Each structure stands twice: as structure tokens, then as C-alpha cells.
Amino acid sequence: MSSKVYEIVSDRIIAALENGIIPWRKEWDAAASDRLPVNGHSRKPYRGINVLSLWCEQAAKGYASHKWVTFKQALELGGNVRKGEKATPIVFWKFDRKVDASTGDAESFCWARYYSVFNVAQCEGIATDAPAVPADRVFSPLESAEIVANRYLDSANAPRLRHGGGRACYAPTLDYVQMPERVTFRSAEGYYSTLFHELAHSTGHASRLDRLKDGALCSPFGSEDYSKEELTAEMSAAFLCAESGIANDATLNNTVAYIQSWLKALKNDRQMVVTAAQRAQRAADYILDRKPYAEAAGEETAAPAAELAAA
């Protein structure tokens, strides 16, 4: 019974939360994408509001590089912007000083000039910042986890899945999941737990469970709504890892550490884990193509993915 799996995982997570802080670890190598944005032509770092603007665009689109160029700069670097790519606006403030010739009084003023830039990942012929991945690393898919993911991704009303860049995220307005390349992950378990987390977010789309109708993922980072949605997605990922038979101490510890980090935004309200678990059950059931747990209480549910793999 899936309800038993959910209960066991929830109990383990809540018990682990009582045992102190566990450091959270990102499951993939993408150091270059975490740097401050810079101009790829002059190498000068961007400043002020441009840093936040370019960081947000990089995260939303999953660009691996922290370098940005104008259309002209891309040509000067021997490349070009790919056809159909959309630019990101930035602002450049120029400070000037005007002297009144008759009085000798000086007046300082500034004016803004807008530029359109492209991430080098949107260009051809310009080297991007590839993640630091060991040359001998290979990715070996896990069949039981592939069954769970593909059952959802191959369904009629599924989000698109894209690989590339240095961010794992779900874009609710465009309805797609962005994942780093599989080989950048240090373990297959880490890849699938991250994928399940982002797929869980996607179940909140208006065409599915309609959990994001209040704009949870568009709320300010660290806000209560954002934090609750992160708890839901991480709990759902833990359930799906258990259903896939890939749950282990490493994945559980990382889940607990991730939940701890978001509980801080909720003033350490442990009750929120219970609430998130209820939402996570519905998300996991949706991905597994089962009736929502609340409606299927007491009924026999479908076999876990590990059993489906052998069928």
C-alpha cells in the first residue's frame, strides 16, 4: 500500500529532524553557473540590479554560463546569437557633470541607457562554462526510477523535460522542467531525487493539481508560500525515491537537510512538514497515475515501480 510507504518515509524524516543540523549538498557539479554574472567580452562584472536580473534569468532558463554579451559583442568574439533567442535587458547608469558657464556652478546628474544582452549559452561559436565533471564519469540509468519518471513524462498532460545548464528548476509559466546534464550528477540516485523534486513542482500546474494557483513559485524567495511549496516538492521526491527503491541514508540525509533549511523560513514550524506531506502524497500519486491518496484511502493501489519493472 502506497499509504504505508508514505507513512514510513514521513516518520523517518520527522525523526531525523530531531537529531540536529545536517549540511545540505547539491547533487551536481555546476560551479561555473554559480558565479557572479560578467560581460563575456570585457570580463567586467555586472553590478547593482543587473546582478539580480541576470541571475534570475539564468536560473529560469537554466543557462550554464555566467557570461553575457550584446549581439555585436557575440560577433566580435567570432560567434553569433542563435536565431529566435530572446534578449535580456540590462541598464547602464552614466554619471555626468554640467557646469554653468555664467555662474561657474556645477550640477551632477545621471542618465540610464538600456542594453540587450544574451547569455553565451544562447550563442554559437562562443565557448560556454562547462561544469567541472570528471572525465571518467558515466551515468547509469536506474530502471525503476526511469519507469516512475517516464510514466509521468510520457502521459498526455505532462510538462516538457529539458537537459542542460547548471540549474534544476520548474518554470510554471512555460510548463517545463530544466535539469543539468545527467553526467554532471555525482550519483544516479542524486539525479533522480532532484528530477522527482522538480516533477513534483510541476504537478501544481493549473492543468494538474492546481496547487500553484496562488503563485507559490513566483512568490519572493524564502517567503512562506515559497517555503511551503519547497517542502511539498522535497517530501514528494522522498516518496518517489522510496517507491523506486532507490532511497538510502544519503538521499534521506540530504532530504532532511533540505527540509531543515526551508523550515527556518517558517520559524521552525515542524507541523508544516506534516502539512507538506499531505500535499506531497497527492503529488506523488499524480506522478504515479494513482488516485489521490485522500480519495483512495482504504483501497488497494497500484504496485510500486520496483514491482512494475519486473512485470
C-alpha positions in Angstrom: 0.0 0.0 0.0 1.4 3.4 -1.0 0.0 5.0 2.1 2.3 2.7 4.2 5.3 3.8 2.1 4.4 7.5 2.6 4.0 7.0 6.4 7.3 5.2 6.8 9.2 7.9 4.9 7.4 10.8 6.7 8.2 9.2 10.1 11.9 8.8 9.2 12.2 12.4 8.1 10.4 13.8 11.1 12.6 11.6 13.4 15.7 12.7 11.7 14.8 16.4 12.0 15.1 15.9 15.8 18.7 14.9 15.5 20.3 18.3 14.6 21.5 20.0 11.5 22.8 18.0 8.5 24.6 20.0 5.8 22.7 20.1 2.5 24.7 19.1 -0.5 24.0 20.0 -4.1 23.9 16.7 -6.1 25.5 18.0 -9.3 28.7 19.8 -10.4 27.9 23.3 -11.8 30.4 25.6 -10.2 30.7 28.0 -13.2 27.0 28.8 -13.2 27.1 29.9 -9.6 29.5 32.8 -10.2 28.5 36.5 -10.4 27.4 37.5 -13.9 30.1 39.1 -16.1 30.3 40.6 -19.5 31.8 37.9 -21.7 33.7 40.4 -23.9 35.2 42.8 -21.4 35.2 40.3 -18.5 33.9 43.1 -16.2 31.3 42.0 -13.6 27.8 43.4 -13.7 26.7 45.5 -10.8 23.6 46.5 -8.9 20.2 45.5 -10.1 21.8 43.9 -13.2 23.3 41.1 -11.0 19.8 40.1 -9.7 18.2 40.4 -13.1 20.8 38.3 -14.8 20.9 35.7 -12.0 17.1 35.3 -12.2 17.1 34.9 -16.0 20.0 32.4 -15.7 18.1 30.4 -13.1 14.8 30.5 -15.0 16.3 29.4 -18.3 18.9 27.0 -16.9 21.9 28.6 -18.6 25.2 27.0 -17.6 27.3 30.1 -18.2 27.7 33.3 -16.1 28.8 35.3 -19.1 26.6 37.7 -21.1 27.2 39.6 -24.4 25.4 42.0 -26.7 24.6 41.0 -30.2 27.6 43.0 -31.5 29.9 41.5 -28.9 29.0 38.0 -29.9 30.1 38.8 -33.5 33.3 40.3 -32.2 34.1 37.1 -30.3 33.7 35.1 -33.5 30.2 33.7 -32.8 26.6 34.8 -33.2 23.3 34.7 -31.3 21.2 31.8 -32.4 18.1 32.6 -34.4 15.0 33.0 -32.2 16.8 33.7 -28.9 15.3 36.4 -26.7 17.5 39.1 -25.2 17.6 40.1 -21.5 17.5 43.9 -20.8 20.1 45.5 -18.5 20.6 49.1 -17.5 23.8 51.1 -17.6 24.0 54.3 -15.5 26.3 57.1 -16.7 27.1 59.9 -14.3 27.9 63.3 -15.7 28.7 66.9 -14.5 27.4 70.1 -16.1 29.0 73.5 -15.3 27.0 76.7 -15.8 29.4 78.9 -17.8 27.9 82.2 -16.4 28.0 81.3 -12.7 30.6 78.5 -12.6 28.2 76.4 -10.6 28.4 72.6 -11.2 25.5 70.2 -11.3 25.8 66.5 -11.2 23.3 64.2 -12.9 23.0 60.7 -14.2 21.1 59.1 -17.0 20.2 55.5 -17.9 20.9 53.6 -21.0 19.4 50.2 -21.8 21.2 47.3 -23.4 20.0 43.9 -24.6 22.3 41.0 -23.7 22.4 37.3 -24.4 23.8 34.5 -22.3 26.7 32.8 -24.2 24.7 29.6 -23.9 22.3 31.3 -26.4 25.1 31.8 -28.8 27.0 29.7 -31.4 30.8 29.7 -31.7 31.5 31.0 -28.2 32.8 28.7 -25.5 30.4 28.2 -22.6 31.4 27.4 -19.0 31.1 23.6 -18.8 30.6 22.1 -15.3 33.7 20.6 -13.8 32.9 16.9 -14.4 35.5 14.2 -14.0 36.4 12.8 -17.4 35.8 9.2 -16.5 32.3 9.8 -15.0 29.4 8.0 -16.7 25.7 8.0 -15.9 24.0 4.6 -15.5 20.2 5.0 -15.5 18.2 3.2 -12.8 15.4 1.2 -14.4 12.9 1.5 -11.5 13.3 5.3 -11.3 13.1 5.6 -15.1 9.7 3.9 -15.0 8.4 6.3 -12.5 9.7 9.4 -14.4 8.6 8.2 -17.8 5.2 7.1 -16.7 4.5 10.8 -15.9 6.6 12.4 -18.7 5.0 10.2 -21.4 1.5 11.0 -20.3 -0.8 13.2 -22.3 -0.7 16.2 -19.9 3.0 16.2 -18.9 5.5 19.0 -18.7 8.4 19.1 -21.1 11.8 17.9 -19.8 15.0 19.7 -20.9 18.6 19.0 -20.0 21.4 21.5 -20.0 22.8 24.4 -17.9 23.6 24.5 -14.3 20.2 24.8 -12.6 17.5 22.4 -11.7 14.1 24.1 -11.8 10.5 24.1 -12.9 9.2 27.0 -15.0 5.5 27.2 -14.2 4.6 29.8 -16.9 6.2 27.8 -19.7 5.5 24.4 -18.0 8.8 22.7 -18.4 11.4 21.1 -16.1 15.0 22.1 -16.5 17.7 19.7 -15.4 21.5 19.8 -15.6 23.0 17.1 -17.9 22.9 13.7 -16.3 26.6 13.2 -16.3 27.1 16.2 -14.1 25.4 14.4 -11.2 27.7 12.6 -8.7 25.3 9.7 -8.4 22.2 8.3 -10.3 20.3 8.5 -7.0 21.1 12.2 -6.8 19.9 12.8 -10.3 16.5 11.1 -9.8 15.8 12.6 -6.4 16.4 16.1 -8.0 14.3 15.2 -11.0 11.5 13.9 -8.8 11.6 17.2 -6.8 11.1 19.3 -10.0 8.4 16.9 -11.3 6.6 17.3 -8.0 6.6 21.1 -8.5 5.1 20.6 -12.0 2.1 18.7 -10.5 1.0 22.1 -9.1 0.3 23.5 -12.5 -3.3 24.7 -13.1 -3.9 21.8 -15.6 -3.0 19.2 -12.9 -3.4 19.6 -9.2 -3.7 23.4 -9.3 -1.5 23.8 -6.3 0.4 26.8 -7.6 -2.7 28.9 -8.3 -1.5 31.3 -5.6 1.8 31.7 -7.4 3.9 29.9 -4.8 7.0 29.6 -7.0 6.6 33.2 -8.1 6.4 34.4 -4.5 9.5 36.0 -3.1 12.4 33.6 -2.5 12.2 32.4 1.2 8.6 33.6 1.7 6.1 31.4 3.5 4.3 30.3 0.3 7.6 29.5 -1.5 8.9 27.6 1.5 5.7 25.5 1.8 6.0 24.5 -1.9 9.6 23.6 -1.5 8.7 21.3 1.5 6.0 19.7 -0.6 8.3 19.0 -3.5 11.0 17.6 -1.4 8.7 15.3 0.6 7.2 14.1 -2.7 10.7 13.4 -4.1 11.4 11.3 -0.9 8.2 9.3 -1.5 9.0 8.7 -5.2 12.6 7.6 -4.3 11.1 5.1 -1.9 8.6 3.9 -4.5 11.5 3.5 -6.9 13.6 1.5 -4.4 16.5 4.0 -4.5 16.0 5.6 -1.1 19.1 5.2 1.1 20.7 7.0 4.0 22.5 9.5 1.7 19.3 10.6 -0.1 17.4 10.7 3.2 20.0 12.8 4.9 20.1 15.3 2.0 16.3 15.5 2.1 16.3 16.2 5.8 18.9 18.9 5.4 17.0 20.5 2.6 13.8 20.5 4.7 15.7 22.0 7.6 16.8 24.9 5.5 13.3 25.7 4.5 11.9 25.3 8.0 14.0 28.2 9.1 11.8 30.4 6.8 8.8 29.0 8.6 10.2 29.7 12.1 11.0 26.0 12.5 7.3 25.0 12.4 7.5 21.2 12.4 3.8 21.0 11.8 4.4 22.3 8.3 6.2 19.0 7.5 3.0 17.2 8.2 1.0 19.6 6.0 3.6 19.3 3.3 3.5 15.5 3.5 -0.3 15.6 2.8 0.2 17.7 -0.4 3.2 15.6 -1.3 1.1 12.4 -1.2 -1.2 13.9 -3.8 1.7 15.0 -6.0 3.4 11.6 -5.8 0.1 9.8 -6.6 -0.4 12.1 -9.6 3.0 11.2 -11.0 2.4 7.5 -10.3 -1.0 7.8 -12.0 -2.9 6.7 -8.9 -6.0 8.2 -7.4 -5.1 10.9 -4.9 -4.4 9.4 -1.5 -7.3 11.4 0.1 -9.8 9.7 -2.3 -8.2 6.3 -2.3 -8.0 5.7 1.5 -8.5 2.1 2.3 -8.3 1.0 -1.4 -5.7 -1.2 -2.9 -3.4 0.9 -5.1 -1.1 0.2 -8.0 2.2 -1.7 -7.4 5.4 0.2 -6.7 7.7 1.0 -9.6 10.2 -1.6 -8.4 7.5 -4.2 -8.9 6.4 -2.7 -12.2 9.9 -3.1 -13.5 9.7 -6.8 -13.0 6.2 -7.1 -14.6 
